[in-house]
Amino acid sequence: MVSYRIDIMVLIWIGLAIGVLFIIILIAKLLRTPPHEAVSFNTYCKKCGIKTNGLKCPKCDSSYPSRKYR
Ligand SMILES: [Zn+2]
């Protein structure tokens, strides 16, 4: 049966394609993770840990405007 062999070959190719796609998605997620962690790390103060959204920390930065008259 020639058609039976073709069906098995098609199933094997589909399986390979799904496996390759799965590996590509995993690699893409692994490559995306480091920049995301770096960004989220920068949004928090390194000294006290409060969220600063990448701005200077109002608690720790002595040059912050509210501490001008200290
Ligand atoms: Zn701070």
N, CA, C, O and the ligand as a Tripos MOL2 file, in Angstrom:
@<TRIPOS>MOLECULE
protein
  281   279    71     0     0
PROTEIN
NO_CHARGES

@<TRIPOS>ATOM
      1 N           0.8440   -1.2140    0.0000 N.3       1 MET1
      2 CA          0.0000    0.0000    0.0000 C.3       1 MET1
      3 C           0.8710    1.2530    0.0000 C.2       1 MET1
      4 O           1.4960    1.5850    1.0070 O.2       1 MET1
      5 N           0.9050    1.9270   -1.1090 N.am      2 VAL2
      6 CA          1.7340    3.1270   -1.2310 C.3       2 VAL2
      7 C           1.1560    4.2700   -0.4040 C.2       2 VAL2
      8 O           1.8930    5.0110    0.2450 O.2       2 VAL2
      9 N          -0.1830    4.4080   -0.4330 N.am      3 SER3
     10 CA         -0.8190    5.5170    0.2740 C.3       3 SER3
     11 C          -0.6010    5.3930    1.7820 C.2       3 SER3
     12 O          -0.4830    6.4140    2.4600 O.2       3 SER3
     13 N          -0.5430    4.1850    2.3230 N.am      4 TYR4
     14 CA         -0.3100    3.9630    3.7430 C.3       4 TYR4
     15 C           1.0700    4.4870    4.1370 C.2       4 TYR4
     16 O           1.2190    5.1440    5.1680 O.2       4 TYR4
     17 N           2.0860    4.1900    3.3040 N.am      5 ARG5
     18 CA          3.4320    4.6930    3.5820 C.3       5 ARG5
     19 C           3.4640    6.2240    3.5630 C.2       5 ARG5
     20 O           4.1010    6.8560    4.4050 O.2       5 ARG5
     21 N           2.7660    6.8050    2.5880 N.am      6 ILE6
     22 CA          2.7460    8.2680    2.4970 C.3       6 ILE6
     23 C           2.1100    8.8640    3.7560 C.2       6 ILE6
     24 O           2.5790    9.8780    4.2720 O.2       6 ILE6
     25 N           1.0430    8.2300    4.2470 N.am      7 ASP7
     26 CA          0.4030    8.7330    5.4670 C.3       7 ASP7
     27 C           1.3750    8.7120    6.6400 C.2       7 ASP7
     28 O           1.4260    9.6650    7.4180 O.2       7 ASP7
     29 N           2.1420    7.6420    6.7720 N.am      8 ILE8
     30 CA          3.1170    7.5610    7.8720 C.3       8 ILE8
     31 C           4.1770    8.6340    7.7090 C.2       8 ILE8
     32 O           4.5690    9.2800    8.6810 O.2       8 ILE8
     33 N           4.6460    8.8270    6.4710 N.am      9 MET9
     34 CA          5.6430    9.8670    6.2360 C.3       9 MET9
     35 C           5.0920   11.2510    6.5910 C.2       9 MET9
     36 O           5.7880   12.0790    7.1780 O.2       9 MET9
     37 N           3.8250   11.4850    6.2220 N.am     10 VAL10
     38 CA          3.2040   12.7800    6.5450 C.3      10 VAL10
     39 C           3.1220   12.9650    8.0520 C.2      10 VAL10
     40 O           3.4150   14.0430    8.5680 O.2      10 VAL10
     41 N           2.7220   11.9130    8.7580 N.am     11 LEU11
     42 CA          2.6380   11.9980   10.2220 C.3      11 LEU11
     43 C           4.0090   12.2800   10.8290 C.2      11 LEU11
     44 O           4.1330   13.0780   11.7580 O.2      11 LEU11
     45 N           5.0540   11.6090   10.2890 N.am     12 ILE12
     46 CA          6.4070   11.8340   10.8040 C.3      12 ILE12
     47 C           6.8350   13.2800   10.5660 C.2      12 ILE12
     48 O           7.4110   13.9150   11.4500 O.2      12 ILE12
     49 N           6.5500   13.8000    9.3670 N.am     13 TRP13
     50 CA          6.9370   15.1900    9.0630 C.3      13 TRP13
     51 C           6.1720   16.1830    9.9290 C.2      13 TRP13
     52 O           6.7240   17.1860   10.3820 O.2      13 TRP13
     53 N           4.8830   15.8860   10.1530 N.am     14 ILE14
     54 CA          4.0990   16.7730   11.0230 C.3      14 ILE14
     55 C           4.6700   16.7440   12.4450 C.2      14 ILE14
     56 O           4.8000   17.7810   13.0950 O.2      14 ILE14
     57 N           5.0060   15.5420   12.9120 N.am     15 GLY15
     58 CA          5.5980   15.4200   14.2420 C.3      15 GLY15
     59 C           6.9010   16.1760   14.3410 C.2      15 GLY15
     60 O           7.1460   16.8680   15.3290 O.2      15 GLY15
     61 N           7.7470   16.0500   13.3190 N.am     16 LEU16
     62 CA          9.0140   16.7720   13.3060 C.3      16 LEU16
     63 C           8.7710   18.2780   13.2990 C.2      16 LEU16
     64 O           9.4400   19.0200   14.0180 O.2      16 LEU16
     65 N           7.8140   18.7310   12.4860 N.am     17 ALA17
     66 CA          7.5250   20.1670   12.4020 C.3      17 ALA17
     67 C           7.0550   20.6930   13.7540 C.2      17 ALA17
     68 O           7.4800   21.7670   14.1810 O.2      17 ALA17
     69 N           6.1760   19.9440   14.4360 N.am     18 ILE18
     70 CA          5.6860   20.3650   15.7590 C.3      18 ILE18
     71 C           6.8350   20.3910   16.7570 C.2      18 ILE18
     72 O           6.9450   21.3120   17.5660 O.2      18 ILE18
     73 N           7.6920   19.3700   16.6950 N.am     19 GLY19
     74 CA          8.8350   19.3310   17.6060 C.3      19 GLY19
     75 C           9.7750   20.4970   17.3860 C.2      19 GLY19
     76 O          10.2390   21.1170   18.3430 O.2      19 GLY19
     77 N          10.0630   20.8020   16.1060 N.am     20 VAL20
     78 CA         10.9540   21.9270   15.7930 C.3      20 VAL20
     79 C          10.3260   23.2380   16.2460 C.2      20 VAL20
     80 O          11.0110   24.0860   16.8190 O.2      20 VAL20
     81 N           9.0280   23.4150   15.9960 N.am     21 LEU21
     82 CA          8.3350   24.6300   16.4310 C.3      21 LEU21
     83 C           8.3920   24.7720   17.9490 C.2      21 LEU21
     84 O           8.6270   25.8660   18.4620 O.2      21 LEU21
     85 N           8.1780   23.6710   18.6680 N.am     22 PHE22
     86 CA          8.2150   23.6790   20.1340 C.3      22 PHE22
     87 C           9.5930   24.1150   20.6240 C.2      22 PHE22
     88 O           9.7020   24.9200   21.5500 O.2      22 PHE22
     89 N          10.6590   23.5760   19.9950 N.am     23 ILE23
     90 CA         12.0240   23.9320   20.3860 C.3      23 ILE23
     91 C          12.2880   25.4070   20.0910 C.2      23 ILE23
     92 O          12.9100   26.0990   20.8980 O.2      23 ILE23
     93 N          11.8140   25.8980   18.9290 N.am     24 ILE24
     94 CA         12.0190   27.3130   18.5710 C.3      24 ILE24
     95 C          11.3220   28.2180   19.5860 C.2      24 ILE24
     96 O          11.8830   29.2350   19.9930 O.2      24 ILE24
     97 N          10.1030   27.8570   19.9990 N.am     25 ILE25
     98 CA          9.3620   28.6610   20.9910 C.3      25 ILE25
     99 C          10.0950   28.6680   22.3230 C.2      25 ILE25
    100 O          10.1880   29.7020   22.9840 O.2      25 ILE25
    101 N          10.6180   27.4990   22.7190 N.am     26 LEU26
    102 CA         11.3680   27.4220   23.9810 C.3      26 LEU26
    103 C          12.6030   28.3040   23.9250 C.2      26 LEU26
    104 O          12.8890   29.0310   24.8760 O.2      26 LEU26
    105 N          13.3510   28.2470   22.8010 N.am     27 ILE27
    106 CA         14.5610   29.0610   22.6540 C.3      27 ILE27
    107 C          14.2020   30.5450   22.6630 C.2      27 ILE27
    108 O          14.9000   31.3540   23.2740 O.2      27 ILE27
    109 N          13.1020   30.9000   21.9770 N.am     28 ALA28
    110 CA         12.6790   32.3010   21.9390 C.3      28 ALA28
    111 C          12.3430   32.8000   23.3380 C.2      28 ALA28
    112 O          12.6800   33.9300   23.6910 O.2      28 ALA28
    113 N          11.6750   31.9590   24.1440 N.am     29 LYS29
    114 CA         11.3480   32.3460   25.5180 C.3      29 LYS29
    115 C          12.6220   32.4990   26.3450 C.2      29 LYS29
    116 O          12.7390   33.4320   27.1400 O.2      29 LYS29
    117 N          13.5710   31.5920   26.1620 N.am     30 LEU30
    118 CA         14.8210   31.6760   26.9180 C.3      30 LEU30
    119 C          15.5900   32.9330   26.5420 C.2      30 LEU30
    120 O          16.1960   33.5680   27.4050 O.2      30 LEU30
    121 N          15.5720   33.3050   25.2500 N.am     31 LEU31
    122 CA         16.2900   34.4990   24.8080 C.3      31 LEU31
    123 C          15.6000   35.7710   25.2880 C.2      31 LEU31
    124 O          16.2620   36.7850   25.5090 O.2      31 LEU31
    125 N          14.2830   35.7330   25.4510 N.am     32 ARG32
    126 CA         13.5530   36.9220   25.8990 C.3      32 ARG32
    127 C          13.7180   37.1660   27.3870 C.2      32 ARG32
    128 O          13.6510   38.3120   27.8320 O.2      32 ARG32
    129 N          13.9320   36.1180   28.1660 N.am     33 THR33
    130 CA         13.9130   36.2470   29.6250 C.3      33 THR33
    131 C          14.9820   37.1970   30.1730 C.2      33 THR33
    132 O          14.6490   38.0410   31.0050 O.2      33 THR33
    133 N          16.2570   37.1040   29.7490 N.am     34 PRO34
    134 CA         17.2720   37.9810   30.3560 C.3      34 PRO34
    135 C          16.9840   39.4780   30.2280 C.2      34 PRO34
    136 O          17.0890   40.1820   31.2320 O.2      34 PRO34
    137 N          16.6220   40.0130   29.0360 N.am     35 PRO35
    138 CA         16.3120   41.4470   28.9460 C.3      35 PRO35
    139 C          15.1430   41.8400   29.8450 C.2      35 PRO35
    140 O          15.1580   42.9090   30.4540 O.2      35 PRO35
    141 N          14.1270   40.9740   29.9270 N.am     36 HIS36
    142 CA         12.9590   41.2720   30.7630 C.3      36 HIS36
    143 C          13.3780   41.3840   32.2320 C.2      36 HIS36
    144 O          12.9220   42.2830   32.9390 O.2      36 HIS36
    145 N          14.2420   40.4770   32.6910 N.am     37 GLU37
    146 CA         14.6990   40.5290   34.0810 C.3      37 GLU37
    147 C          15.5290   41.7790   34.3260 C.2      37 GLU37
    148 O          15.4410   42.3900   35.3910 O.2      37 GLU37
    149 N          16.3480   42.1640   33.3270 N.am     38 ALA38
    150 CA         17.1700   43.3570   33.4760 C.3      38 ALA38
    151 C          16.2930   44.5940   33.5970 C.2      38 ALA38
    152 O          16.5640   45.4740   34.4150 O.2      38 ALA38
    153 N          15.2310   44.6650   32.7760 N.am     39 VAL39
    154 CA         14.3340   45.8220   32.8250 C.3      39 VAL39
    155 C          13.6210   45.8810   34.1670 C.2      39 VAL39
    156 O          13.5510   46.9400   34.7910 O.2      39 VAL39
    157 N          13.0900   44.7370   34.6160 N.am     40 SER40
    158 CA         12.3540   44.7250   35.8770 C.3      40 SER40
    159 C          13.2870   45.0330   37.0420 C.2      40 SER40
    160 O          12.8640   45.6180   38.0390 O.2      40 SER40
    161 N          14.5520   44.6430   36.9220 N.am     41 PHE41
    162 CA         15.5210   44.9240   37.9870 C.3      41 PHE41
    163 C          15.8000   46.4200   38.0640 C.2      41 PHE41
    164 O          15.9570   46.9650   39.1560 O.2      41 PHE41
    165 N          15.8630   47.0970   36.9000 N.am     42 ASN42
    166 CA         16.1680   48.5190   36.8740 C.3      42 ASN42
    167 C          15.0200   49.3720   37.4070 C.2      42 ASN42
    168 O          15.2390   50.5270   37.7740 O.2      42 ASN42
    169 N          13.8030   48.8320   37.4580 N.am     43 THR43
    170 CA         12.6740   49.6120   37.9490 C.3      43 THR43
    171 C          12.6380   49.6410   39.4710 C.2      43 THR43
    172 O          11.7930   50.3240   40.0500 O.2      43 THR43
    173 N          13.5270   48.9240   40.1220 N.am     44 TYR44
    174 CA         13.5570   48.9180   41.5820 C.3      44 TYR44
    175 C          14.8750   49.4990   42.0910 C.2      44 TYR44
    176 O          15.9160   49.3300   41.4560 O.2      44 TYR44
    177 N          14.8320   50.1680   43.2090 N.am     45 CYS45
    178 CA         16.0250   50.7600   43.7970 C.3      45 CYS45
    179 C          16.9850   49.6570   44.2290 C.2      45 CYS45
    180 O          16.5690   48.6620   44.8230 O.2      45 CYS45
    181 N          18.2740   49.8350   43.9270 N.am     46 LYS46
    182 CA         19.2540   48.8240   44.2840 C.3      46 LYS46
    183 C          19.5250   48.8150   45.7910 C.2      46 LYS46
    184 O          19.9330   47.7930   46.3430 O.2      46 LYS46
    185 N          19.2990   49.9460   46.4500 N.am     47 LYS47
    186 CA         19.6180   50.0450   47.8810 C.3      47 LYS47
    187 C          18.4560   49.6050   48.7660 C.2      47 LYS47
    188 O          18.6190   48.7470   49.6340 O.2      47 LYS47
    189 N          17.2630   50.2070   48.5380 N.am     48 CYS48
    190 CA         16.1490   49.9260   49.4370 C.3      48 CYS48
    191 C          15.1000   49.0270   48.8050 C.2      48 CYS48
    192 O          14.2940   48.4440   49.5310 O.2      48 CYS48
    193 N          15.0750   48.8860   47.4710 N.am     49 GLY49
    194 CA         14.1880   47.9390   46.8240 C.3      49 GLY49
    195 C          12.8110   48.4690   46.4850 C.2      49 GLY49
    196 O          11.9770   47.7010   46.0060 O.2      49 GLY49
    197 N          12.5270   49.7610   46.7120 N.am     50 ILE50
    198 CA         11.2140   50.2860   46.3420 C.3      50 ILE50
    199 C          11.1460   50.4970   44.8470 C.2      50 ILE50
    200 O          12.1770   50.6220   44.1860 O.2      50 ILE50
    201 N           9.9220   50.5380   44.3010 N.am     51 LYS51
    202 CA          9.7420   50.6590   42.8620 C.3      51 LYS51
    203 C           9.9500   52.1080   42.4300 C.2      51 LYS51
    204 O           9.3010   53.0200   42.9430 O.2      51 LYS51
    205 N          10.8790   52.3110   41.4640 N.am     52 THR52
    206 CA         11.1900   53.6670   41.0040 C.3      52 THR52
    207 C          10.8910   53.8570   39.5270 C.2      52 THR52
    208 O          11.0010   54.9740   39.0220 O.2      52 THR52
    209 N          10.5100   52.7810   38.8080 N.am     53 ASN53
    210 CA         10.2130   52.8380   37.3730 C.3      53 ASN53
    211 C          11.3760   53.4160   36.5760 C.2      53 ASN53
    212 O          11.1610   54.1360   35.6010 O.2      53 ASN53
    213 N          12.6040   53.1100   36.9800 N.am     54 GLY54
    214 CA         13.7820   53.5650   36.2600 C.3      54 GLY54
    215 C          14.2190   54.9670   36.6500 C.2      54 GLY54
    216 O          15.2370   55.4510   36.1560 O.2      54 GLY54
    217 N          13.4590   55.6400   37.5390 N.am     55 LEU55
    218 CA         13.8300   56.9770   37.9830 C.3      55 LEU55
    219 C          14.7550   56.8800   39.1950 C.2      55 LEU55
    220 O          14.9980   55.7900   39.7140 O.2      55 LEU55
    221 N          15.2620   58.0190   39.6370 N.am     56 LYS56
    222 CA         16.1110   58.0220   40.8220 C.3      56 LYS56
    223 C          15.2770   57.7220   42.0580 C.2      56 LYS56
    224 O          14.1130   58.1140   42.1420 O.2      56 LYS56
    225 N          15.8680   57.0360   43.0020 N.am     57 CYS57
    226 CA         15.1470   56.6730   44.2130 C.3      57 CYS57
    227 C          14.9980   57.8910   45.1200 C.2      57 CYS57
    228 O          16.0020   58.5080   45.4750 O.2      57 CYS57
    229 N          13.7660   58.2580   45.5090 N.am     58 PRO58
    230 CA         13.5580   59.4290   46.3820 C.3      58 PRO58
    231 C          14.1260   59.2240   47.7800 C.2      58 PRO58
    232 O          14.4440   60.2000   48.4580 O.2      58 PRO58
    233 N          14.2590   57.9910   48.2210 N.am     59 LYS59
    234 CA         14.7670   57.7360   49.5720 C.3      59 LYS59
    235 C          16.2940   57.7950   49.6320 C.2      59 LYS59
    236 O          16.8770   58.3320   50.5730 O.2      59 LYS59
    237 N          16.9340   57.2150   48.5790 N.am     60 CYS60
    238 CA         18.3800   57.0080   48.6580 C.3      60 CYS60
    239 C          19.1720   58.0850   47.9160 C.2      60 CYS60
    240 O          20.3180   58.3550   48.2750 O.2      60 CYS60
    241 N          18.5760   58.7130   46.8740 N.am     61 ASP61
    242 CA         19.3380   59.6690   46.0890 C.3      61 ASP61
    243 C          19.3320   61.0390   46.7690 C.2      61 ASP61
    244 O          18.2760   61.6600   46.8800 O.2      61 ASP61
    245 N          20.4720   61.5130   47.2170 N.am     62 SER62
    246 CA         20.5440   62.7690   47.9670 C.3      62 SER62
    247 C          20.3240   63.9770   47.0670 C.2      62 SER62
    248 O          20.0380   65.0670   47.5630 O.2      62 SER62
    249 N          20.4530   63.8010   45.7240 N.am     63 SER63
    250 CA         20.2650   64.9140   44.8100 C.3      63 SER63
    251 C          18.8030   65.0760   44.3810 C.2      63 SER63
    252 O          18.4880   65.9100   43.5320 O.2      63 SER63
    253 N          17.9200   64.2760   44.9700 N.am     64 TYR64
    254 CA         16.4990   64.3650   44.6230 C.3      64 TYR64
    255 C          15.9380   65.7080   45.0840 C.2      64 TYR64
    256 O          16.2640   66.1450   46.1880 O.2      64 TYR64
    257 N          15.0940   66.3950   44.2710 N.am     65 PRO65
    258 CA         14.6260   67.7570   44.5790 C.3      65 PRO65
    259 C          14.0660   67.9450   45.9810 C.2      65 PRO65
    260 O          14.2760   68.9920   46.5930 O.2      65 PRO65
    261 N          13.3420   66.9260   46.5100 N.am     66 SER66
    262 CA         12.7120   67.0930   47.8240 C.3      66 SER66
    263 C          13.7490   67.1740   48.9470 C.2      66 SER66
    264 O          13.4450   67.6570   50.0370 O.2      66 SER66
    265 N          14.9750   66.7030   48.6820 N.am     67 ARG67
    266 CA         16.0270   66.7530   49.6930 C.3      67 ARG67
    267 C          16.9360   67.9690   49.4890 C.2      67 ARG67
    268 O          18.0340   68.0300   50.0430 O.2      67 ARG67
    269 N          16.4740   68.9330   48.6920 N.am     68 LYS68
    270 CA         17.3290   70.0500   48.2870 C.3      68 LYS68
    271 C          17.7430   70.9110   49.4850 C.2      68 LYS68
    272 O          18.8630   71.4200   49.5290 O.2      68 LYS68
    273 N          16.8500   71.0690   50.4420 N.am     69 TYR69
    274 CA         17.0960   72.0110   51.5520 C.3      69 TYR69
    275 C          17.5800   71.2870   52.8030 C.2      69 TYR69
    276 O          17.4810   71.8060   53.9150 O.2      69 TYR69
    277 N          18.1070   70.0780   52.6030 N.am     70 ARG70
    278 CA         18.5580   69.3490   53.7580 C.3      70 ARG70
    279 C          19.7860   70.0120   54.3890 C.2      70 ARG70
    280 O          20.3070   69.5200   55.3900 O.2      70 ARG70
    281 ZN         16.2580   53.5280   47.4680 Zn       71 ZN71
@<TRIPOS>BOND
     1     1     2 1
     2     2     3 1
     3     3     4 2
     4     3     5 am
     5     5     6 1
     6     6     7 1
     7     7     8 2
     8     7     9 am
     9     9    10 1
    10    10    11 1
    11    11    12 2
    12    11    13 am
    13    13    14 1
    14    14    15 1
    15    15    16 2
    16    15    17 am
    17    17    18 1
    18    18    19 1
    19    19    20 2
    20    19    21 am
    21    21    22 1
    22    22    23 1
    23    23    24 2
    24    23    25 am
    25    25    26 1
    26    26    27 1
    27    27    28 2
    28    27    29 am
    29    29    30 1
    30    30    31 1
    31    31    32 2
    32    31    33 am
    33    33    34 1
    34    34    35 1
    35    35    36 2
    36    35    37 am
    37    37    38 1
    38    38    39 1
    39    39    40 2
    40    39    41 am
    41    41    42 1
    42    42    43 1
    43    43    44 2
    44    43    45 am
    45    45    46 1
    46    46    47 1
    47    47    48 2
    48    47    49 am
    49    49    50 1
    50    50    51 1
    51    51    52 2
    52    51    53 am
    53    53    54 1
    54    54    55 1
    55    55    56 2
    56    55    57 am
    57    57    58 1
    58    58    59 1
    59    59    60 2
    60    59    61 am
    61    61    62 1
    62    62    63 1
    63    63    64 2
    64    63    65 am
    65    65    66 1
    66    66    67 1
    67    67    68 2
    68    67    69 am
    69    69    70 1
    70    70    71 1
    71    71    72 2
    72    71    73 am
    73    73    74 1
    74    74    75 1
    75    75    76 2
    76    75    77 am
    77    77    78 1
    78    78    79 1
    79    79    80 2
    80    79    81 am
    81    81    82 1
    82    82    83 1
    83    83    84 2
    84    83    85 am
    85    85    86 1
    86    86    87 1
    87    87    88 2
    88    87    89 am
    89    89    90 1
    90    90    91 1
    91    91    92 2
    92    91    93 am
    93    93    94 1
    94    94    95 1
    95    95    96 2
    96    95    97 am
    97    97    98 1
    98    98    99 1
    99    99   100 2
   100    99   101 am
   101   101   102 1
   102   102   103 1
   103   103   104 2
   104   103   105 am
   105   105   106 1
   106   106   107 1
   107   107   108 2
   108   107   109 am
   109   109   110 1
   110   110   111 1
   111   111   112 2
   112   111   113 am
   113   113   114 1
   114   114   115 1
   115   115   116 2
   116   115   117 am
   117   117   118 1
   118   118   119 1
   119   119   120 2
   120   119   121 am
   121   121   122 1
   122   122   123 1
   123   123   124 2
   124   123   125 am
   125   125   126 1
   126   126   127 1
   127   127   128 2
   128   127   129 am
   129   129   130 1
   130   130   131 1
   131   131   132 2
   132   131   133 am
   133   133   134 1
   134   134   135 1
   135   135   136 2
   136   135   137 am
   137   137   138 1
   138   138   139 1
   139   139   140 2
   140   139   141 am
   141   141   142 1
   142   142   143 1
   143   143   144 2
   144   143   145 am
   145   145   146 1
   146   146   147 1
   147   147   148 2
   148   147   149 am
   149   149   150 1
   150   150   151 1
   151   151   152 2
   152   151   153 am
   153   153   154 1
   154   154   155 1
   155   155   156 2
   156   155   157 am
   157   157   158 1
   158   158   159 1
   159   159   160 2
   160   159   161 am
   161   161   162 1
   162   162   163 1
   163   163   164 2
   164   163   165 am
   165   165   166 1
   166   166   167 1
   167   167   168 2
   168   167   169 am
   169   169   170 1
   170   170   171 1
   171   171   172 2
   172   171   173 am
   173   173   174 1
   174   174   175 1
   175   175   176 2
   176   175   177 am
   177   177   178 1
   178   178   179 1
   179   179   180 2
   180   179   181 am
   181   181   182 1
   182   182   183 1
   183   183   184 2
   184   183   185 am
   185   185   186 1
   186   186   187 1
   187   187   188 2
   188   187   189 am
   189   189   190 1
   190   190   191 1
   191   191   192 2
   192   191   193 am
   193   193   194 1
   194   194   195 1
   195   195   196 2
   196   195   197 am
   197   197   198 1
   198   198   199 1
   199   199   200 2
   200   199   201 am
   201   201   202 1
   202   202   203 1
   203   203   204 2
   204   203   205 am
   205   205   206 1
   206   206   207 1
   207   207   208 2
   208   207   209 am
   209   209   210 1
   210   210   211 1
   211   211   212 2
   212   211   213 am
   213   213   214 1
   214   214   215 1
   215   215   216 2
   216   215   217 am
   217   217   218 1
   218   218   219 1
   219   219   220 2
   220   219   221 am
   221   221   222 1
   222   222   223 1
   223   223   224 2
   224   223   225 am
   225   225   226 1
   226   226   227 1
   227   227   228 2
   228   227   229 am
   229   229   230 1
   230   230   231 1
   231   231   232 2
   232   231   233 am
   233   233   234 1
   234   234   235 1
   235   235   236 2
   236   235   237 am
   237   237   238 1
   238   238   239 1
   239   239   240 2
   240   239   241 am
   241   241   242 1
   242   242   243 1
   243   243   244 2
   244   243   245 am
   245   245   246 1
   246   246   247 1
   247   247   248 2
   248   247   249 am
   249   249   250 1
   250   250   251 1
   251   251   252 2
   252   251   253 am
   253   253   254 1
   254   254   255 1
   255   255   256 2
   256   255   257 am
   257   257   258 1
   258   258   259 1
   259   259   260 2
   260   259   261 am
   261   261   262 1
   262   262   263 1
   263   263   264 2
   264   263   265 am
   265   265   266 1
   266   266   267 1
   267   267   268 2
   268   267   269 am
   269   269   270 1
   270   270   271 1
   271   271   272 2
   272   271   273 am
   273   273   274 1
   274   274   275 1
   275   275   276 2
   276   275   277 am
   277   277   278 1
   278   278   279 1
   279   279   280 2
@<TRIPOS>SUBSTRUCTURE
     1 MET1         2 RESIDUE 1 A MET
     2 VAL2         6 RESIDUE 1 A VAL
     3 SER3        10 RESIDUE 1 A SER
     4 TYR4        14 RESIDUE 1 A TYR
     5 ARG5        18 RESIDUE 1 A ARG
     6 ILE6        22 RESIDUE 1 A ILE
     7 ASP7        26 RESIDUE 1 A ASP
     8 ILE8        30 RESIDUE 1 A ILE
     9 MET9        34 RESIDUE 1 A MET
    10 VAL10       38 RESIDUE 1 A VAL
    11 LEU11       42 RESIDUE 1 A LEU
    12 ILE12       46 RESIDUE 1 A ILE
    13 TRP13       50 RESIDUE 1 A TRP
    14 ILE14       54 RESIDUE 1 A ILE
    15 GLY15       58 RESIDUE 1 A GLY
    16 LEU16       62 RESIDUE 1 A LEU
    17 ALA17       66 RESIDUE 1 A ALA
    18 ILE18       70 RESIDUE 1 A ILE
    19 GLY19       74 RESIDUE 1 A GLY
    20 VAL20       78 RESIDUE 1 A VAL
    21 LEU21       82 RESIDUE 1 A LEU
    22 PHE22       86 RESIDUE 1 A PHE
    23 ILE23       90 RESIDUE 1 A ILE
    24 ILE24       94 RESIDUE 1 A ILE
    25 ILE25       98 RESIDUE 1 A ILE
    26 LEU26      102 RESIDUE 1 A LEU
    27 ILE27      106 RESIDUE 1 A ILE
    28 ALA28      110 RESIDUE 1 A ALA
    29 LYS29      114 RESIDUE 1 A LYS
    30 LEU30      118 RESIDUE 1 A LEU
    31 LEU31      122 RESIDUE 1 A LEU
    32 ARG32      126 RESIDUE 1 A ARG
    33 THR33      130 RESIDUE 1 A THR
    34 PRO34      134 RESIDUE 1 A PRO
    35 PRO35      138 RESIDUE 1 A PRO
    36 HIS36      142 RESIDUE 1 A HIS
    37 GLU37      146 RESIDUE 1 A GLU
    38 ALA38      150 RESIDUE 1 A ALA
    39 VAL39      154 RESIDUE 1 A VAL
    40 SER40      158 RESIDUE 1 A SER
    41 PHE41      162 RESIDUE 1 A PHE
    42 ASN42      166 RESIDUE 1 A ASN
    43 THR43      170 RESIDUE 1 A THR
    44 TYR44      174 RESIDUE 1 A TYR
    45 CYS45      178 RESIDUE 1 A CYS
    46 LYS46      182 RESIDUE 1 A LYS
    47 LYS47      186 RESIDUE 1 A LYS
    48 CYS48      190 RESIDUE 1 A CYS
    49 GLY49      194 RESIDUE 1 A GLY
    50 ILE50      198 RESIDUE 1 A ILE
    51 LYS51      202 RESIDUE 1 A LYS
    52 THR52      206 RESIDUE 1 A THR
    53 ASN53      210 RESIDUE 1 A ASN
    54 GLY54      214 RESIDUE 1 A GLY
    55 LEU55      218 RESIDUE 1 A LEU
    56 LYS56      222 RESIDUE 1 A LYS
    57 CYS57      226 RESIDUE 1 A CYS
    58 PRO58      230 RESIDUE 1 A PRO
    59 LYS59      234 RESIDUE 1 A LYS
    60 CYS60      238 RESIDUE 1 A CYS
    61 ASP61      242 RESIDUE 1 A ASP
    62 SER62      246 RESIDUE 1 A SER
    63 SER63      250 RESIDUE 1 A SER
    64 TYR64      254 RESIDUE 1 A TYR
    65 PRO65      258 RESIDUE 1 A PRO
    66 SER66      262 RESIDUE 1 A SER
    67 ARG67      266 RESIDUE 1 A ARG
    68 LYS68      270 RESIDUE 1 A LYS
    69 TYR69      274 RESIDUE 1 A TYR
    70 ARG70      278 RESIDUE 1 A ARG
    71 ZN71       281 GROUP 0 **** ****
